[in-house]
Amino acid sequence: MSQANLPNITPEISITLSDSLNLLLASIALEELGLSHIINAEAEKLQYAVGTLPGLTTPLSLSEIQLVNDSVRQTLMAAIKHEYILNCKLQAVIETPLRGATGASGVTGATGLTGVTGATGAAGAIGPTGATGPTGNTGLTGEPGPTGSTGPVGALGPAGATGITGPTGATGPTGPTGATGVTGSTGPTGPTGLTGVTGAIGAIGALGPTGPTGALGLTGPTGPTGVCPCVTGPTGPTGASVTGATGATGATGAAGVTGATGDPGVTGPTGATAVQITANNGFFRNPGFASVASGDAIPFTENFTLNGTQITHTPPSTDVLLAPDQTYYIAYRTKPELPTAGTITPEAALQINGVTIPGTNSQMQSLPGAPQAITALLSNTIINTSSGAPSVLTLVNLEGVTRAFDQTTLTVIKLA
C-alpha cells in the first residue's frame, strides 16, 4: 500500500511553543468577539420585533413574535455549544507546560572495533630503465586501451561482539522550574564588514526614441547682393533738410451759446393690466384639537386668508367649495393625538365630492412617547374640478377609530 506524501511547504516558518500558545489565545479572543456581535444582533432583532427599536410600520402578531423568538433561541444554542468548544480550547492552552532549558548531552558511547583489513598483494618488480633514445616526431594519438579489471576486495574481518546493555535506571522526579534569569545586557555591535567588490558596469541600454523636432529658428540676415555685370554708379549725397521753427499756439476761442431744450415727446398709451393667475387663494386652519370619527371630515374653524371668488368656505364647516372647470393646487398638514399606551396608525386624505384623491393618503405609525413631529400627516396635489356645480373639498380621517387632530392647516391656490 502506498504511503502518504507530505507536500513541500515553503517558506518554512519556525515559531516557538510560547509563540504558538499566544497565537491560539488570540484566535480564541477573536472568536469570542465574533460571538458577542452575533448575540448583540439577536438582541436587537428581538427589540425590533417587539417595537422597542423604530422601523417596523405594522406590529407583529403573537405567532410571528414566537417565530422570531425560536430563531433567536436556536442561534443562542449554537453560540453556547461553540462557547463550550472555546472553553476546552482555552483550558488546553492554559494547561500546556512550557519546556525548560535543554539538558546537557549525554556521553558518547565507545566506538565499536573495526574489522581487520585484508593483506595487500605484493607489487611486481620494476624493470631496469633503458637509455633515452632521440625524440621522434609526435605520432597520431592512438585509441584508448580498454580499462583493466578491478582487483578483488579483501575479506572483511569478523565484527566484534556487542556488549551487554545495562539496565535502565529509574527516572528521577522532575525538579521545580527555576525562575527566569535576568536578561543579559546587549553585547557591543561588531565591526562593520568590508565593502564588497563593485559589480561590473551593466550593458548600455537601448537608444531612446528620437525627441520631437524643435521649433524653427529665426531667419538669418540676408547676405550682400552680388555685383551684376552692369555696375550702378554711386548715389549722390542727400541734401540737407531744414525744419522751420514751430509757430506759437493760437488763443482758445470763446464757448458757443447752448441751444434751446427741445419739447418733450408725447407719452405713449398705458399697457393693459396683466391677469394675476393666483388671485384666488385660501389658507384655512383649526389650531386646536378636533375629535373626528372614522370616515368623517376635519372641520376648519378659521379662514386665515381667503381671496377671490373661486374658493369659498364658511367656518367652522368641513367643506371648502371650489369653482367648476378650474385647476387648483392643494396641500394639508395635521398632527394626530399622541398615544399614552400602545401604538397608533393615523391616516388622513383629501376627498372631492366624497371620493379620495389618489396619492393624498398620509399614514404613519407612532409609538408611546414618540416626538410630536414624527406623527405629522401631510400631502399635496393638483386637481381639475369638473363642470357643473362647485366641487366639495374635505380632509377626512381614514383610520378605523375616532382620532383627535391638532394644528390642522389647508392651503388652496387657483392656478388657472
C-alpha positions as CSV (number, residue, x, y, z in Angstrom):
1,M,0.0,0.0,0.0
2,S,1.4,3.4,-0.9
3,Q,2.3,5.9,1.8
4,A,1.0,9.4,2.1
5,N,3.4,12.1,0.9
6,L,3.6,15.4,2.8
7,P,3.8,18.4,0.4
8,N,6.9,20.6,0.3
9,I,5.6,23.7,2.1
10,T,7.6,26.8,1.6
11,P,8.6,29.2,3.0
12,E,9.4,27.3,6.2
13,I,8.1,29.0,9.4
14,S,9.8,28.4,12.7
15,I,8.0,29.6,15.8
16,T,8.5,28.7,19.5
17,L,6.0,26.9,21.7
18,S,5.3,30.3,23.5
19,D,4.6,32.0,20.2
20,S,2.1,29.2,19.2
21,L,0.3,29.5,22.5
22,N,0.0,33.3,22.2
23,L,-1.5,32.8,18.6
24,L,-4.0,30.3,20.0
25,L,-5.1,32.7,22.7
26,A,-5.5,35.5,20.1
27,S,-7.7,33.2,18.0
28,I,-9.9,32.4,21.0
29,A,-10.3,36.1,21.7
30,L,-11.3,36.9,18.1
31,E,-13.9,34.0,18.1
32,E,-15.3,35.4,21.4
33,L,-15.6,38.8,19.8
34,G,-17.5,37.4,16.8
35,L,-19.9,35.5,19.1
36,S,-20.5,38.7,21.1
37,H,-21.5,40.6,17.9
38,I,-23.9,37.7,17.0
39,I,-25.6,37.8,20.4
40,N,-25.9,41.6,20.2
41,A,-27.5,41.3,16.7
42,E,-30.0,38.7,18.1
43,A,-30.9,41.1,20.9
44,E,-31.6,43.9,18.5
45,K,-33.7,41.6,16.4
46,L,-35.9,40.9,19.4
47,Q,-36.1,44.6,20.2
48,Y,-37.1,45.4,16.6
49,A,-39.8,42.7,16.6
50,V,-41.5,43.9,19.8
51,G,-41.3,47.5,18.7
52,T,-38.7,49.0,21.2
53,L,-36.5,49.8,18.2
54,P,-38.0,52.1,15.5
55,G,-38.6,51.0,11.9
56,L,-41.5,48.5,12.0
57,T,-44.6,50.0,10.4
58,T,-47.0,47.2,11.3
59,P,-46.9,45.4,14.7
60,L,-46.1,41.7,14.5
61,S,-48.7,39.1,15.6
62,L,-48.1,36.8,18.5
63,S,-47.3,33.9,16.2
64,E,-44.8,36.0,14.3
65,I,-43.1,37.1,17.5
66,Q,-43.0,33.4,18.6
67,L,-41.2,32.5,15.3
68,V,-38.6,35.3,15.9
69,N,-38.1,34.0,19.5
70,D,-37.5,30.4,18.2
71,S,-34.9,31.7,15.7
72,V,-33.1,33.7,18.4
73,R,-33.1,30.6,20.7
74,Q,-31.6,28.3,18.1
75,T,-28.9,30.9,17.4
76,L,-28.1,31.2,21.1
77,M,-27.9,27.4,21.5
78,A,-25.4,27.2,18.7
79,A,-23.4,30.0,20.3
80,I,-23.4,28.1,23.7
81,K,-22.1,25.0,22.0
82,H,-19.3,27.0,20.4
83,E,-18.5,28.6,23.8
84,Y,-18.0,25.1,25.2
85,I,-15.5,24.3,22.5
86,L,-13.7,27.6,23.0
87,N,-13.6,26.9,26.8
88,C,-12.0,23.4,26.2
89,K,-9.5,25.0,23.8
90,L,-8.6,27.7,26.3
91,Q,-8.2,25.1,29.1
92,A,-5.8,23.0,26.9
93,V,-3.7,26.1,26.1
94,I,-3.5,27.2,29.8
95,E,-2.5,23.6,30.9
96,T,0.2,23.2,28.2
97,P,3.5,23.1,30.1
98,L,6.3,25.3,28.8
99,R,9.6,23.4,28.2
100,G,12.6,24.2,30.3
101,A,16.2,24.6,29.0
102,T,17.6,21.7,27.1
103,G,19.6,19.3,29.3
104,A,23.3,18.6,28.7
105,S,24.1,16.0,26.0
106,G,24.9,12.5,27.3
107,V,28.4,10.9,27.0
108,T,29.0,9.4,23.6
109,G,29.4,5.6,23.7
110,A,32.6,3.9,22.7
111,T,33.2,3.2,19.0
112,G,32.9,-0.5,18.1
113,L,36.0,-2.4,16.9
114,T,36.9,-2.0,13.2
115,G,37.2,-5.2,11.2
116,V,40.7,-6.4,10.1
117,T,41.6,-5.2,6.7
118,G,42.8,-7.9,4.3
119,A,46.5,-8.0,3.3
120,T,47.6,-6.1,0.2
121,G,49.1,-8.2,-2.6
122,A,52.9,-8.0,-3.3
123,A,53.9,-5.4,-6.0
124,G,55.7,-6.8,-9.1
125,A,59.4,-6.0,-9.6
126,I,60.3,-2.9,-11.6
127,G,62.4,-3.5,-14.7
128,P,65.6,-1.5,-15.4
129,T,65.3,1.9,-17.1
130,G,66.5,1.8,-20.7
131,A,68.6,4.5,-22.3
132,T,66.8,7.5,-23.5
133,G,66.5,7.5,-27.3
134,P,66.2,10.5,-29.6
135,T,62.9,12.2,-29.6
136,G,61.0,11.2,-32.7
137,N,58.1,13.0,-34.4
138,T,54.9,13.1,-32.5
139,G,52.7,10.3,-33.9
140,L,48.9,10.3,-34.1
141,T,47.1,9.7,-30.9
142,G,46.0,6.1,-30.6
143,E,42.7,4.9,-29.4
144,P,42.4,4.5,-25.6
145,G,43.0,1.0,-24.5
146,P,40.4,-1.0,-22.5
147,T,40.2,-0.3,-18.8
148,G,41.7,-3.1,-16.7
149,S,39.6,-5.1,-14.3
150,T,39.3,-4.0,-10.7
151,G,41.2,-6.2,-8.3
152,P,39.4,-8.3,-5.7
153,V,38.3,-6.6,-2.4
154,G,39.9,-8.0,0.7
155,A,37.8,-10.0,3.0
156,L,36.2,-8.2,6.0
157,G,37.4,-9.1,9.4
158,P,34.9,-10.5,11.9
159,A,32.8,-7.9,13.8
160,G,33.4,-7.5,17.5
161,A,30.9,-8.9,20.0
162,T,28.2,-6.3,21.2
163,G,28.4,-5.6,24.8
164,I,25.5,-6.3,27.2
165,T,23.2,-3.3,27.6
166,G,22.9,-2.3,31.2
167,P,19.5,-1.9,32.9
168,T,17.8,1.5,32.5
169,G,17.9,3.4,35.7
170,A,14.7,4.7,37.3
171,T,13.6,8.2,36.2
172,G,14.2,10.7,38.9
173,P,11.5,13.2,40.0
174,T,11.2,16.4,37.9
175,G,12.7,19.3,39.8
176,P,10.9,22.5,40.2
177,T,11.1,25.0,37.3
178,G,13.7,27.6,38.1
179,A,13.0,31.3,38.0
180,T,13.7,33.0,34.7
181,G,17.1,34.6,34.7
182,V,17.6,38.3,34.2
183,T,18.1,39.2,30.5
184,G,21.8,40.0,29.9
185,S,22.8,43.3,28.5
186,T,23.1,43.6,24.8
187,G,26.7,42.9,23.5
188,P,28.6,45.5,21.6
189,T,28.0,45.9,17.9
190,G,30.5,44.0,15.8
191,P,32.7,45.9,13.4
192,T,31.3,46.7,10.0
193,G,32.3,44.2,7.4
194,L,34.4,45.1,4.4
195,T,32.6,46.7,1.5
196,G,32.1,44.2,-1.3
197,V,33.6,44.5,-4.7
198,T,31.8,46.8,-7.0
199,G,29.9,44.9,-9.7
200,A,30.7,45.2,-13.4
201,I,29.0,48.1,-15.2
202,G,25.9,46.9,-16.9
203,A,25.4,46.9,-20.6
204,I,24.4,50.2,-22.2
205,G,20.6,50.4,-22.6
206,A,18.9,50.7,-26.0
207,L,18.8,54.1,-27.7
208,G,15.7,56.0,-26.6
209,P,13.2,57.3,-29.1
210,T,14.0,60.5,-31.0
211,G,12.7,63.6,-29.3
212,P,10.2,66.0,-31.0
213,T,11.5,68.3,-33.7
214,G,12.4,71.7,-32.2
215,A,10.8,75.0,-33.2
216,L,12.0,76.6,-36.4
217,G,14.9,79.1,-35.7
218,L,14.8,82.8,-36.6
219,T,15.7,83.6,-40.3
220,G,19.2,84.9,-40.6
221,P,20.1,88.2,-42.1
222,T,20.1,88.4,-45.9
223,G,23.6,88.3,-47.4
224,P,25.0,91.1,-49.6
225,T,23.8,91.2,-53.2
226,G,26.5,90.2,-55.7
227,V,27.7,92.7,-58.3
228,C,25.8,92.4,-61.6
229,P,27.6,92.9,-65.0
230,C,26.3,96.5,-65.2
231,V,27.6,98.3,-62.1
232,T,25.3,101.1,-60.9
233,G,27.1,104.2,-60.1
234,P,27.1,105.6,-56.6
235,T,24.2,107.6,-55.4
236,G,24.8,111.2,-54.7
237,P,24.6,112.7,-51.3
238,T,21.1,113.7,-50.0
239,G,20.7,117.4,-49.5
240,A,20.2,118.8,-46.0
241,S,16.6,119.2,-44.9
242,V,16.0,122.2,-42.6
243,T,12.8,122.2,-40.5
244,G,11.4,125.6,-39.6
245,A,10.6,126.7,-36.1
246,T,7.1,125.8,-34.7
247,G,4.7,128.7,-34.6
248,A,3.0,129.8,-31.3
249,T,-0.3,128.2,-30.4
250,G,-3.3,130.4,-31.1
251,A,-5.7,131.6,-28.3
252,T,-8.8,129.3,-27.4
253,G,-12.0,130.7,-28.9
254,A,-15.0,131.6,-26.7
255,A,-17.6,128.8,-25.9
256,G,-20.6,128.8,-28.1
257,V,-24.1,129.5,-26.8
258,T,-26.1,126.4,-25.5
259,G,-29.0,125.6,-27.8
260,A,-32.6,125.6,-26.5
261,T,-34.0,122.4,-24.9
262,G,-36.4,120.6,-27.3
263,D,-40.0,119.9,-26.4
264,P,-40.7,116.6,-24.5
265,G,-42.1,113.8,-26.7
266,V,-45.7,112.5,-26.4
267,T,-46.3,109.9,-23.7
268,G,-47.3,106.5,-25.1
269,P,-50.5,104.8,-24.1
270,T,-50.6,102.7,-20.9
271,G,-50.5,98.9,-21.5
272,A,-53.2,96.6,-20.4
273,T,-53.1,95.3,-16.8
274,A,-51.9,91.6,-16.7
275,V,-54.1,88.9,-15.1
276,Q,-53.0,87.7,-11.7
277,I,-53.4,83.9,-12.0
278,T,-53.1,83.3,-8.2
279,A,-55.6,86.0,-7.2
280,N,-57.9,83.2,-5.8
281,N,-56.3,81.6,-2.8
282,G,-57.1,80.5,0.7
283,F,-55.4,79.3,3.9
284,F,-57.7,77.5,6.4
285,R,-56.8,76.1,9.8
286,N,-58.0,74.6,13.0
287,P,-55.4,75.4,15.7
288,G,-56.9,73.3,18.5
289,F,-57.8,69.6,18.9
290,A,-60.8,68.3,17.0
291,S,-62.1,64.7,17.7
292,V,-63.1,63.2,14.4
293,A,-64.9,59.8,13.9
294,S,-63.6,57.3,11.3
295,G,-64.7,58.4,7.8
296,D,-65.7,62.0,8.9
297,A,-64.0,65.2,7.8
298,I,-61.9,67.5,10.0
299,P,-63.6,71.0,10.5
300,F,-61.7,74.3,9.8
301,T,-62.5,76.9,12.4
302,E,-60.6,79.9,10.8
303,N,-60.3,81.4,7.3
304,F,-56.8,82.8,7.9
305,T,-56.5,84.0,4.3
306,L,-59.2,84.0,1.6
307,N,-59.0,86.0,-1.7
308,G,-61.1,85.9,-4.8
309,T,-64.5,84.3,-5.6
310,Q,-63.4,80.9,-6.9
311,I,-62.8,79.4,-3.4
312,T,-65.5,79.7,-0.6
313,H,-65.6,78.4,2.9
314,T,-67.7,79.3,6.0
315,P,-66.1,78.5,9.4
316,P,-66.3,76.0,11.2
317,S,-67.6,74.0,8.2
318,T,-65.6,70.9,7.0
319,D,-66.4,71.8,3.3
320,V,-64.3,74.0,1.0
321,L,-66.2,74.8,-2.3
322,L,-64.1,75.0,-5.5
323,A,-65.5,76.6,-8.7
324,P,-66.1,74.2,-11.7
325,D,-63.7,73.9,-14.7
326,Q,-60.7,75.2,-12.8
327,T,-57.2,73.9,-11.7
328,Y,-56.2,74.1,-8.1
329,Y,-53.0,73.4,-6.0
330,I,-54.0,71.8,-2.6
331,A,-51.8,71.0,0.4
332,Y,-52.6,69.9,4.0
333,R,-50.8,69.2,7.3
334,T,-52.2,67.8,10.6
335,K,-50.9,66.2,13.8
336,P,-52.8,63.3,15.4
337,E,-53.1,63.0,19.2
338,L,-50.1,61.1,20.7
339,P,-50.9,57.7,22.4
340,T,-50.4,57.1,26.1
341,A,-50.1,53.3,25.6
342,G,-49.7,51.0,22.6
343,T,-49.1,52.1,19.0
344,I,-51.4,54.0,16.6
345,T,-51.5,54.2,12.8
346,P,-53.3,57.5,12.0
347,E,-54.3,58.1,8.4
348,A,-55.8,61.1,6.5
349,A,-56.6,62.0,2.9
350,L,-58.2,64.7,0.7
351,Q,-61.6,63.9,-0.9
352,I,-63.5,65.6,-3.7
353,N,-67.3,65.1,-3.5
354,G,-66.7,62.2,-1.1
355,V,-64.1,60.4,-3.3
356,T,-60.5,60.1,-2.1
357,I,-58.0,61.9,-4.4
358,P,-55.3,59.4,-5.4
359,G,-51.9,60.0,-3.9
360,T,-53.1,62.2,-1.0
361,N,-53.2,59.5,1.7
362,S,-50.8,60.0,4.6
363,Q,-50.3,57.3,7.2
364,M,-47.7,56.8,9.9
365,Q,-47.0,54.6,12.9
366,S,-46.4,56.2,16.3
367,L,-45.1,54.5,19.5
368,P,-45.8,55.8,23.0
369,G,-43.7,58.8,23.9
370,A,-42.6,59.4,20.3
371,P,-41.8,63.1,19.3
372,Q,-44.8,65.0,18.0
373,A,-43.0,65.8,14.7
374,I,-42.9,62.0,13.9
375,T,-46.7,61.7,13.8
376,A,-47.4,64.7,11.4
377,L,-49.5,63.8,8.4
378,L,-49.1,65.9,5.2
379,S,-49.6,65.7,1.4
380,N,-50.2,67.9,-1.6
381,T,-51.7,67.6,-5.1
382,I,-53.0,69.5,-8.2
383,I,-56.6,68.8,-9.4
384,N,-59.0,69.9,-12.1
385,T,-62.6,70.4,-11.0
386,S,-65.5,69.0,-13.0
387,S,-68.1,71.0,-14.9
388,G,-71.4,72.0,-13.5
389,A,-71.8,72.6,-9.8
390,P,-68.9,73.6,-7.4
391,S,-66.8,70.7,-6.1
392,V,-66.7,70.0,-2.3
393,L,-63.1,69.6,-0.9
394,T,-62.7,67.9,2.5
395,L,-59.9,66.4,4.7
396,V,-61.0,63.0,6.1
397,N,-60.0,60.7,8.9
398,L,-59.4,57.3,7.3
399,E,-58.3,55.5,10.4
400,G,-60.7,52.8,11.7
401,V,-61.2,54.6,15.0
402,T,-62.0,58.0,16.3
403,R,-58.9,60.2,16.4
404,A,-58.2,63.7,17.7
405,F,-56.3,66.0,15.3
406,D,-54.3,69.2,16.3
407,Q,-52.9,72.2,14.3
408,T,-54.6,71.3,11.1
409,T,-54.0,73.5,8.0
410,L,-55.2,73.5,4.4
411,T,-53.8,75.6,1.5
412,V,-55.8,76.1,-1.7
413,I,-54.5,78.1,-4.7
414,K,-56.3,78.5,-8.0
415,L,-53.7,78.1,-10.8
416,A,-55.8,78.6,-14.0
